[in-house]
């Protein structure tokens, strides 16, 4: 028997005690499940990006092997980011927006680790892309639930069952609390992620949650795009909330299965470490890996800041929130990917005497910015530190500098430490 707290790849920050063998019946247990749902979604994103980054695509045209698999996996990773944001939108609507922070040591996953809420155990890894990776981890992770699979509060064979338990719990708590459950929902709408979502190869869109029907719509998007779709149906609507005949896409499971079966060939893959840690590296890989992790955490911090700023009806194009909305996705392609690509070409340690060297890779570890940054002075911000890290790395990796480079993009990003937060109202915690 696997309980809800087993196999955690990270420390849950503070989550209500979940009672095994009991359905979700109260507010705190519902919120606890949603916090853990966010952590499940977060645990997939680094894994998928690592696999995608490992595919050699530079110098290839769009029809050669690897390009399609790369775009497929990146598109799924961006959809997982959408799912992460939809879960956080729901927490905001429930007055629990203060229960989660993306840029947090205890929220960012570590690898290897066991997947939360999975029976039998499924170990998650950062690994180079391969058909075996699809078969062993990615397909089982996105495994569809059978139509007769009941949700269980203490163990789940699929994420679809887990989300079904949340859905039934949401309906049950709504019946008990009624309007009290959604007391902060309309007010929180201005703080929810609601626009600027971009995914050229994937579907779905942000949903503003203000009541039970919109909450169920958000959960439908999460489930139908991959976590629990009926195994008899390989396709799902591009817009699950407003399906249009003919506008469909493959589920996450079906897309990974195509890569496993070679329908979408992977092509050449870099010789990189599995589950890398900065402690495994030698210079110059160490400095480059630190830059990646700082940029990764800064991207998450931008999203956190977005959730602490309300949308405005005037001067939107000059508002701090608008800048964040337009920047954090571009940071993935223009900042994280180029650094990761360089890492995967850089030997992790001194090359061996015989055979090719094994290269480093992005470790997706929490980066602890220096404590003096908390002063938020002109010269002590996370953005300034990020620029400094980039300047240190440029001596070994000149590709990071120049026009339209990583360093150029960093200078164009918002300085989040100079943007005052305006957090939404939260519901008092139950005693």
WOZINOR-V82036 format. One record per pair of residues at least 4 apart in sequence whose ideal C-beta (glycine too) atoms are under 8 Angstrom apart, sorted by the first residue. I is the first residue (numbers start at 1). J is the second residue. D is the distance in whole Angstrom. If there is no record, write none. Layout:
i = (I;I)
j = (J;J)
d = (D;D)
This chain:
i = (1;1;1;2;2;2;2;2;2;2;2;3;3;3;3;4;4;4;4;4;4;4;5;5;6;7;7;7;7;7;7;7;8;8;8;8;8;9;9;9;9;9;9;9;9;9;9;10;10;10;10;10;10;10;11;12;12;12;12;13;13;13;13;13;13;13;14;15;15;15;16;16;16;16;17;18;18;18;18;19;19;20;20;21;21;22;23;23;23;23;23;23;24;24;24;24;24;24;24;24;24;24;24;25;25;25;25;25;26;26;26;27;27;27;27;27;27;28;28;28;29;29;30;30;30;30;30;30;31;31;31;31;31;32;33;33;33;33;34;34;34;34;34;34;34;35;35;35;35;36;36;36;37;37;37;37;37;38;38;38;38;38;38;38;39;39;39;39;40;40;40;40;40;40;41;41;41;41;41;41;42;42;42;42;42;43;43;43;43;43;43;44;44;44;44;45;45;45;45;45;46;46;46;46;46;46;47;47;47;47;47;47;47;47;48;48;48;48;48;48;48;49;49;49;49;49;49;49;49;49;50;50;50;50;50;50;50;50;51;51;51;51;51;51;51;52;52;52;52;52;52;53;53;53;53;53;53;54;54;54;54;54;54;54;54;55;55;55;55;55;55;55;55;55;55;56;56;56;56;56;56;57;57;57;57;58;60;60;60;60;60;61;62;63;64;65;65;65;65;65;66;66;66;66;66;67;67;68;68;68;69;69;69;69;69;69;69;70;71;71;72;72;72;72;72;72;73;73;73;74;74;75;75;75;75;75;76;76;76;76;76;76;77;78;78;78;78;78;78;79;79;79;79;79;79;79;79;80;81;82;82;82;82;82;82;82;83;83;83;83;83;84;84;85;85;85;85;85;86;86;86;86;86;86;86;86;87;87;87;88;88;88;88;88;89;89;89;89;89;89;89;89;89;90;90;90;90;90;91;91;91;91;92;92;92;92;92;92;92;92;92;93;93;93;93;93;93;93;93;93;93;94;94;94;94;94;95;95;95;95;95;95;95;96;96;96;97;97;97;97;97;97;98;98;100;101;101;102;102;102;102;102;102;103;103;103;103;103;103;103;103;104;104;105;105;108;108;108;108;108;109;109;109;110;111;111;111;111;111;112;112;112;112;113;113;114;114;114;114;114;115;115;115;115;115;117;117;117;117;118;118;118;119;119;119;122;122;122;123;124;124;125;125;125;126;126;126;126;126;126;127;127;127;127;128;128;128;128;128;128;129;129;129;129;130;130;130;131;131;131;131;131;131;132;133;133;134;134;134;134;134;134;135;135;136;137;138;138;138;139;139;139;139;139;141;142;142;142;142;142;142;142;143;143;143;143;144;144;144;144;144;144;144;144;145;145;145;145;145;145;145;145;145;145;146;147;147;149;149;149;149;150;150;151;151;151;151;151;151;152;152;152;153;156;156;156;157;158;158;158;159;159;159;159;160;160;160;160;160;161;161;162;162;163;163;163;163;163;163;164;164;164;165;166;166;167;167;167;168;169;170;170;170;170;170;171;171;171;172;173;173;174;174;174;174;177;179;182;182;182;182;183;184;184;184;184;184;185;185;185;185;186;187;187;188;188;188;189;189;189;189;190;190;190;191;191;191;191;191;191;191;192;192;192;192;193;193;193;193;193;193;194;194;194;194;195;195;195;196;196;196;196;197;197;197;197;198;199;199;202;202;203;203;203;203;203;203;203;204;204;204;204;204;205;207;207;207;207;207;208;209;209;209;210;211;212;213;214;215;216;217;217;218;219;220;220;220;221;221;221;222;223;223;223;224;224;224;224;224;224;225;225;225;225;225;226;226;226;227;229;229;229;229;231;233;234;234;234;235;235;235;235;235;236;236;236;236;236;237;237;237;237;237;237;238;238;238;238;239;239;239;243;250;250;250;251;252;253;254;255;255;256;257;258;258;259;259;259;270;270;270;271;271;271;271;272;272;272;272;272;272;273;273;273;273;273;273;276;276;276;276;276;276;276;276;277;277;277;278;278;278;278;278;278;280;280;280;281;281;281;281;281;281;282;282;282;282;282;283;283;284;284;284;284;284;285;285;285;285;285;285;285;286;287;287;287;287;287;288;288;288;288;288;288;288;288;288;289;289;289;289;289;290;290;290;291;291;291;291;291;291;291;291;292;292;292;292;292;292;292;293;293;293;293;293;293;293;294;294;294;294;294;294;294;295;295;295;295;295;295;295;296;296;296;296;296;297;297;297;297;298;298;298;298;298;298;298;299;299;299;299;299;299;300;301;301;301;302;302;302;302;302;302;302;302;303;303;303;304;305;305;305;305;305;305;305;306;306;306;306;308;308;308;308;309;309;309;309;309;309;309;310;310;310;311;311;312;312;312;315;316;317;318;319;320;320;320;321;322;323;323;324;324;324;326;327;327;327;327;328;329;330;330;330;331;331;331;331;332;332;333;334;334;334;335;335;335;335;336;336;337;338;338;338;338;338;339;339;339;339;340;340;340;341;342;342;342;342;343;343;343;343;344;344;344;345;346;346;347;347;347;347;347;348;348;348;348;349;349;351;351;352;369;369;369;370;370;372;373;373;373;373;373;375;376;376;376;376;377;379;380;380;381;381;381;381;381;382;382;382;383;383;383;383;383;383;383;384;384;385;386;386;387;387;387;387;388;389;390;390;390;390;390;390;391;393;393;394;394;394;394;398;399;400;400;400;401;401;401;401;402;402;403;404;404;405;406;407;408;409;414;415)
j = (20;154;155;6;7;117;118;119;121;154;155;18;20;154;155;18;20;33;36;117;153;154;12;18;114;113;114;115;116;117;118;121;12;39;113;114;116;39;43;109;110;111;113;114;115;116;124;39;106;107;108;109;110;113;106;35;36;39;106;35;99;100;101;104;106;107;99;32;35;36;28;29;31;32;32;29;32;33;153;29;153;153;154;153;154;153;151;153;165;168;169;172;29;30;33;153;165;166;168;169;170;172;173;29;169;172;173;176;30;173;176;31;94;173;177;181;430;32;429;430;33;169;34;94;166;169;170;173;35;91;94;96;99;36;37;165;166;169;38;87;90;91;94;96;166;39;91;99;100;40;116;117;41;87;162;163;166;42;84;87;88;91;100;107;43;107;109;116;44;115;116;117;159;162;45;80;83;84;87;222;84;102;107;108;109;47;109;113;115;116;124;48;77;80;141;49;77;80;81;84;50;109;111;126;362;364;51;111;124;125;126;127;137;138;52;73;74;76;77;80;138;53;73;74;77;332;336;340;362;364;54;126;127;128;340;361;362;364;55;73;127;128;129;133;138;69;70;73;74;77;129;337;340;341;344;361;362;127;128;129;269;270;272;344;361;66;69;70;73;129;266;267;268;269;270;60;66;267;268;269;270;66;67;70;267;341;64;65;66;67;267;67;67;67;267;69;265;266;267;268;70;265;266;267;268;71;267;72;264;265;73;129;259;264;265;266;267;74;75;201;76;201;255;258;259;264;77;129;259;78;201;79;199;200;201;202;80;202;226;252;255;256;81;82;198;199;202;329;332;83;199;202;203;204;225;226;252;84;85;86;197;199;204;205;206;221;87;221;222;225;227;88;102;89;193;197;206;303;90;206;207;209;218;219;221;222;91;218;222;92;97;100;193;307;93;192;193;194;206;207;208;209;218;94;209;215;218;219;96;97;99;100;96;97;184;188;191;192;209;307;424;182;184;185;188;189;192;209;210;214;215;181;182;184;185;427;183;184;185;188;425;426;427;100;426;427;188;191;307;423;424;426;423;426;107;107;304;107;108;300;301;303;304;107;108;297;298;300;301;303;304;108;366;366;368;297;300;364;365;366;113;124;364;365;124;125;126;275;364;123;124;125;275;123;124;118;121;122;123;124;121;122;123;124;141;155;156;159;162;122;156;157;155;156;157;137;140;141;137;137;141;137;274;275;274;275;276;361;363;364;133;137;274;275;133;269;270;271;272;274;133;259;266;269;134;266;269;135;259;260;261;262;266;136;137;138;138;139;256;257;259;260;139;260;140;141;142;256;260;143;253;256;257;260;159;159;226;227;251;252;253;256;157;158;159;253;158;160;228;229;230;231;251;253;149;157;158;159;160;161;164;228;230;231;231;230;232;157;158;160;161;161;164;156;161;162;164;165;168;156;161;165;165;161;162;165;161;162;227;228;163;223;227;228;164;223;227;228;229;165;228;166;227;167;219;222;223;227;228;168;223;228;169;170;219;171;216;219;172;173;174;212;215;216;219;175;212;216;176;177;181;178;181;182;212;181;183;186;210;211;212;427;188;424;425;426;427;189;209;210;211;210;424;425;192;424;425;194;208;209;210;310;311;424;307;308;309;310;311;423;424;206;208;209;307;197;206;303;306;307;325;206;207;208;311;206;311;325;322;325;326;329;204;205;206;329;329;203;204;225;249;225;236;237;238;239;240;249;221;225;238;239;240;239;214;217;218;221;241;214;214;215;218;214;215;216;217;218;219;220;221;241;222;223;224;240;241;225;240;241;227;227;228;229;228;229;236;237;240;251;229;236;240;251;252;251;252;253;252;233;236;251;253;253;251;250;251;254;248;249;250;251;254;240;248;249;250;251;242;243;244;247;248;249;244;247;248;249;243;244;247;247;254;255;258;255;256;257;258;259;264;260;261;263;264;263;264;266;344;345;359;356;357;358;359;276;344;358;359;360;361;280;348;358;359;360;361;280;281;289;348;360;361;362;363;281;363;365;286;289;290;293;363;365;348;349;360;285;286;289;348;349;360;286;347;348;349;350;287;396;288;346;393;396;397;289;343;346;347;348;349;360;290;291;389;392;393;396;292;339;342;343;346;360;393;396;397;293;343;360;362;363;294;367;389;295;339;386;389;390;392;393;400;296;336;339;340;343;362;363;297;362;363;364;365;366;367;298;367;369;382;385;386;389;299;331;335;336;339;386;410;300;336;362;364;367;301;366;367;369;302;331;382;383;386;413;416;303;328;331;332;335;336;304;305;382;416;306;324;327;328;331;413;414;416;307;324;328;308;309;320;324;414;416;419;421;321;324;325;328;421;422;423;424;319;320;321;324;419;421;422;321;422;424;316;321;316;319;321;319;322;322;322;323;324;414;419;325;326;327;414;328;414;416;330;331;412;413;414;332;333;334;335;409;335;336;409;413;336;337;337;338;406;409;339;406;409;410;340;362;341;342;399;400;405;406;343;362;400;406;344;361;362;345;346;397;399;400;359;360;361;362;359;360;361;359;359;360;351;357;358;359;360;357;358;359;360;357;358;356;357;357;373;382;385;380;385;380;380;381;382;385;417;380;380;381;417;418;381;384;384;385;385;415;416;417;418;386;416;417;387;410;413;414;415;416;417;388;415;389;390;410;391;407;410;411;392;393;394;400;401;406;407;410;407;397;400;398;400;401;407;402;405;405;406;407;405;406;407;408;407;408;408;408;409;409;410;411;412;413;419;419)
d = (7;7;7;5;7;8;8;5;8;7;5;8;5;6;8;4;7;8;7;7;7;6;7;7;8;7;3;7;6;8;7;7;6;8;8;8;6;8;6;5;6;7;3;7;8;7;7;7;6;6;7;5;6;8;4;7;7;7;7;8;8;8;8;6;5;6;8;4;5;6;4;5;6;4;8;6;6;7;7;7;8;7;4;6;5;6;8;5;7;7;6;7;5;5;6;7;6;7;7;3;8;7;7;7;7;6;7;8;7;7;8;6;8;6;7;7;7;6;8;5;7;7;7;7;7;5;6;5;6;7;6;5;6;7;6;7;5;7;7;6;6;5;8;7;7;7;7;6;6;6;6;7;7;5;7;7;6;6;6;5;6;8;6;8;6;7;7;6;7;7;5;7;7;7;7;5;5;4;6;8;6;7;7;7;6;7;4;7;7;7;6;6;7;5;7;6;5;5;6;7;6;7;7;6;8;4;7;7;6;7;6;8;7;8;6;5;8;6;4;7;8;6;8;7;5;8;7;7;8;8;7;4;7;8;8;6;7;7;8;6;7;7;4;6;8;8;5;4;5;7;7;7;4;6;6;7;7;8;4;5;5;5;6;6;7;5;6;5;8;5;6;6;8;6;8;7;6;7;4;7;6;5;6;5;8;7;4;8;6;6;7;8;5;7;7;8;4;7;3;8;6;7;6;3;6;6;8;6;5;8;6;7;5;5;7;5;7;6;6;5;7;7;5;8;7;6;6;7;8;7;7;7;6;7;4;4;7;7;7;5;6;8;7;7;8;4;6;7;8;7;6;5;7;6;5;7;7;6;6;6;6;7;5;8;7;7;7;7;5;7;8;7;8;6;4;8;6;8;7;7;6;8;4;8;6;6;7;8;7;6;7;6;7;7;6;4;6;8;7;7;7;5;6;6;5;6;6;8;4;6;6;6;7;4;8;4;6;5;8;7;6;7;7;4;5;8;7;4;6;8;7;7;8;7;8;7;6;4;8;7;7;5;3;8;7;6;7;7;7;7;5;6;7;5;7;6;6;6;8;4;8;6;5;8;8;5;8;4;4;8;5;7;8;5;7;8;8;7;7;5;6;8;8;7;6;6;5;5;8;5;6;5;5;7;5;7;5;7;6;7;8;4;7;6;7;7;5;8;5;5;7;8;4;6;6;7;6;6;8;7;8;7;6;6;7;5;7;7;8;7;5;8;5;8;7;5;6;8;5;8;6;8;5;6;7;7;7;6;7;5;8;7;7;6;6;6;5;6;5;7;5;4;6;5;7;6;7;4;8;7;6;5;6;6;8;7;5;6;7;4;4;6;8;5;8;6;7;6;6;5;6;4;7;6;5;8;4;8;3;5;7;4;8;8;7;6;8;7;7;7;5;7;8;7;5;7;4;4;6;6;6;7;6;4;4;7;6;7;7;6;6;8;4;6;6;6;6;2;7;7;7;7;8;6;6;6;5;6;6;6;8;7;6;6;7;7;7;5;6;6;6;7;6;7;8;7;7;8;7;6;6;7;5;8;5;4;7;8;7;6;7;7;5;7;6;7;6;7;7;5;6;5;7;6;6;5;8;8;5;8;6;4;5;8;6;7;7;5;8;8;4;8;5;7;8;8;5;8;7;7;8;5;8;5;7;6;8;6;8;4;6;7;8;6;5;8;5;7;8;8;7;7;8;7;3;6;8;5;5;6;8;7;7;7;6;6;5;7;7;7;5;5;6;6;7;6;7;7;7;6;7;5;7;6;6;5;7;6;5;6;6;5;4;7;8;6;5;7;4;8;8;6;7;7;6;5;3;6;7;6;6;4;7;8;8;6;6;4;4;7;6;7;7;6;6;6;8;5;8;4;7;7;6;8;8;5;6;5;6;7;7;8;4;5;7;7;6;6;7;7;8;6;6;4;5;7;5;7;5;7;6;6;8;6;6;7;5;7;5;7;4;7;6;6;7;7;6;6;7;8;7;6;5;8;5;8;6;7;6;5;7;7;6;6;6;7;8;4;5;6;5;7;5;7;8;7;5;6;6;8;6;7;7;4;7;6;7;5;7;6;8;4;6;7;7;6;5;7;7;7;6;5;6;7;5;7;6;6;6;6;7;6;6;7;6;6;6;8;5;6;8;5;8;6;7;5;6;6;5;7;6;8;6;7;5;7;4;6;4;7;8;7;5;6;6;7;5;6;6;6;8;7;6;7;6;7;6;6;5;8;7;8;6;7;6;8;8;7;6;5;7;7;7;6;6;7;6;7;5;7;5;7;7;7;6;7;8;5;7;7;8;6;8;5;6;7;6;4;6;7;4;6;5;8;8;6;4;7;7;7;6;7;6;7;8;6;6;5;7;6;5;6;7;7;6;6;5;6;6;6;5;6;6;8;7;6;8;6;6;8;8;5;8;8;5;7;7;7;5;7;5;7;7;5;7;6;5;7;6;7;6;7;7;7;8;5;6;7;7;6;6;7;4;7;6;5;7;8;7;5;6;6;5;7;5;6;6;5;5;4;7;6;7;7;6;6;4;8;8;8;4;6;5;5;6;8;6;5;5;6;6;6;7;5;7;6;5;7;8;6;7;8;7;5;8;4;7;6;7;6;7;7;6;8;4;7;7;6;8;6;7;5;6;7;6;7;7;7;6;6;8;6;5;6;7;5;6;6;5;5;7;8;7;6;5;6;5;8;5;8;8;7;6;6;8;7;6;7;7;7;6;7)
